[in-house]
Amino acid sequence: MADKIIYAMYDDDDRLVRAAKKVVTKGIHVNEVFSPMPIHGIDDVIGVKHTRLGIASFLYGLTGLVLAIWGIKYFNIEDWPMNIGGKPSFSFLENMPAFVPVMFEFTVLCAAHGMALTYMLRNKTLPGMPAENPDPRTTDDRFVMEIRTSENGKFSAEEISSLLQSTEIVELDEKTVK
């Protein structure tokens, strides 16, 4: 069975949010919203779940902290101890206050890079991958709401289109996907 995808294009983010609220209150599930900038509050309107990116970031940061502590201990205490400014190189705990900035920076470095890579992998936006936005104007000044008829079984494509026509749309497009 062929699935129809309906794209409703808007020229203002407030109009898109109002239309999304109207569509969702009628019981229609909005699959995706494409916009050139983040739209405040649209996640709650269309029912996007919160991500676990914060938990992943914490784990990447914890990994960075462990690697920084291990590296500092190994390089400065075990492998090549040096007497710099009269500081003893007997144990890690005696030297730790001097290396707190290094541990902090390495924690932030690992958390930021890990989070960025996870985000790009999860959203399939690695360099060289094709864009999945339905219209190139969504990267400039247009806002598009995507509704799939397969996810809205009790509504036909015509009913969804007529409801979207009653909002402040600029353009309405339908696409059939097998």
KEZA-329549 format. One record per residue (C-alpha): residue number from 0; residue in one letter; x, y, z. Coordinates in pm, whole numbers, m for minus. Each point is the difference from the previous one (the first is absolute). Layout:
<nodes>
> NUM, a, X, Y, Z
...
</nodes>
This chain:
<nodes>
> 0, m, 0, 0, 0
> 1, a, 131, 342, m95
> 2, d, 52, 254, 274
> 3, k, m82, 364, m62
> 4, i, 207, 273, 158
> 5, i, m157, 343, 26
> 6, y, 224, 306, 28
> 7, a, m152, 327, 119
> 8, m, 228, 301, m46
> 9, y, m19, 317, 209
> 10, d, 185, 330, m21
> 11, d, 1, 70, 375
> 12, d, 83, m217, 298
> 13, d, m292, 130, 207
> 14, r, m243, m101, m275
> 15, l, 154, m347, m10
> 16, v, m35, m38, 378
> 17, r, m366, 111, m12
> 18, a, m68, m241, m287
> 19, a, 176, m286, 179
> 20, k, m209, 62, 312
> 21, k, m318, m2, m208
> 22, v, 98, m319, m183
> 23, v, 108, m184, 316
> 24, t, m320, 93, 187
> 25, k, m197, m166, m282
> 26, g, 194, m321, 67
> 27, i, 243, 8, m292
> 28, h, 361, m102, 69
> 29, v, 264, 237, m141
> 30, n, 302, m205, m106
> 31, e, 262, 271, m39
> 32, v, 52, 376, m22
> 33, f, 275, 148, m217
> 34, s, 116, 353, 72
> 35, p, 306, 219, m54
> 36, m, 26, 67, 375
> 37, p, m118, m161, 323
> 38, i, m365, 73, 80
> 39, h, m66, 47, 369
> 40, g, m279, m224, 127
> 41, i, m57, m207, m314
> 42, d, 134, m318, 165
> 43, d, m273, 4, 262
> 44, v, m267, 74, m261
> 45, i, 83, m286, m238
> 46, g, 102, m242, 276
> 47, v, 374, m39, m51
> 48, k, 153, m200, 282
> 49, h, 298, 130, 194
> 50, t, 334, m143, m109
> 51, r, 261, m174, 209
> 52, l, 274, 219, m142
> 53, g, 66, 149, 344
> 54, i, 64, m345, 146
> 55, a, 234, m81, m289
> 56, s, 181, 329, 56
> 57, f, 48, m82, 368
> 58, l, 143, m340, m88
> 59, y, 236, 153, m258
> 60, g, 112, 257, 256
> 61, l, 55, m270, 261
> 62, t, 207, m194, m252
> 63, g, 206, 314, m67
> 64, l, 56, 55, 372
> 65, v, 114, m360, 52
> 66, l, 233, 21, m301
> 67, a, 142, 333, 123
> 68, i, 66, m138, 350
> 69, w, 159, m313, m140
> 70, g, 214, 197, m245
> 71, i, 120, 250, 259
> 72, k, 81, m276, 246
> 73, y, 178, m214, m255
> 74, f, 199, 274, m179
> 75, n, 95, 212, 301
> 76, i, 32, m252, 283
> 77, e, 91, m339, m150
> 78, d, 154, 48, m343
> 79, w, 201, 325, 15
> 80, p, m9, 169, 340
> 81, m, 153, 349, m5
> 82, n, 81, 246, 273
> 83, i, m161, 321, m120
> 84, g, 15, 292, 240
> 85, g, 81, m225, 292
> 86, k, m332, m189, m21
> 87, p, 36, m363, 105
> 88, s, m88, m271, m247
> 89, f, m60, m272, 255
> 90, s, m376, m37, m27
> 91, f, m291, 116, m208
> 92, l, m186, 155, 295
> 93, e, 286, 238, 79
> 94, n, 2, 128, m359
> 95, m, m374, m10, m72
> 96, p, m79, 367, 81
> 97, a, 240, 111, m272
> 98, f, m178, m218, m256
> 99, v, m363, 86, 78
> 100, p, m20, 236, m303
> 101, v, 137, m275, m227
> 102, m, m253, m251, 132
> 103, f, m285, 250, m40
> 104, e, 96, 93, m356
> 105, f, 41, m361, m109
> 106, t, m340, m83, 153
> 107, v, m162, 281, m198
> 108, l, 186, m96, m318
> 109, c, m115, m363, 13
> 110, a, m357, 95, 94
> 111, a, m32, 256, m280
> 112, h, 152, m215, m272
> 113, g, m185, m313, 108
> 114, m, m329, 187, 16
> 115, a, 52, 157, m344
> 116, l, 86, m333, m160
> 117, t, m293, m174, 169
> 118, y, m235, 275, m119
> 119, m, 125, m24, m357
> 120, l, m17, m381, m5
> 121, r, m347, m9, 155
> 122, n, m141, 258, m241
> 123, k, 188, m134, m302
> 124, t, 163, 336, m69
> 125, l, 361, m105, m45
> 126, p, 198, 183, m268
> 127, g, m80, m133, m346
> 128, m, m341, m143, 90
> 129, p, m293, 123, m209
> 130, a, m244, 243, 159
> 131, e, m342, m136, 93
> 132, n, m190, 328, 1
> 133, p, m294, 2, m240
> 134, d, 64, 348, m140
> 135, p, 327, 193, m20
> 136, r, m182, 315, 110
> 137, t, m24, m146, 352
> 138, t, 365, 94, 46
> 139, d, m73, 363, m87
> 140, d, m336, 147, 97
> 141, r, m278, m262, m17
> 142, f, m147, m237, 258
> 143, v, m142, m338, m102
> 144, m, m220, m240, 196
> 145, e, 5, m366, m112
> 146, i, m299, m227, 56
> 147, r, m7, m366, m106
> 148, t, m334, m162, m74
> 149, s, 128, m341, 118
> 150, e, 39, 141, 354
> 151, n, m349, 152, m9
> 152, g, m211, m301, m89
> 153, k, m342, 146, 80
> 154, f, 57, 309, m219
> 155, s, 21, m3, m379
> 156, a, 243, 214, m194
> 157, e, m286, 219, m118
> 158, e, m120, 66, 357
> 159, i, 350, 91, 112
> 160, s, 50, 226, m303
> 161, s, m331, 180, 57
> 162, l, 89, 57, 366
> 163, l, 340, 138, m101
> 164, q, m168, 227, m257
> 165, s, m189, 166, 285
> 166, t, 333, 104, 157
> 167, e, 222, 278, m130
> 168, i, 201, m211, m244
> 169, v, 206, 138, m284
> 170, e, 26, m325, m193
> 171, l, m134, m354, 29
> 172, d, 175, m296, m161
> 173, e, m72, m373, m3
> 174, k, 248, m275, m72
> 175, t, m64, m371, m42
> 176, v, 258, m239, 144
> 177, k, m4, m375, m51
</nodes>
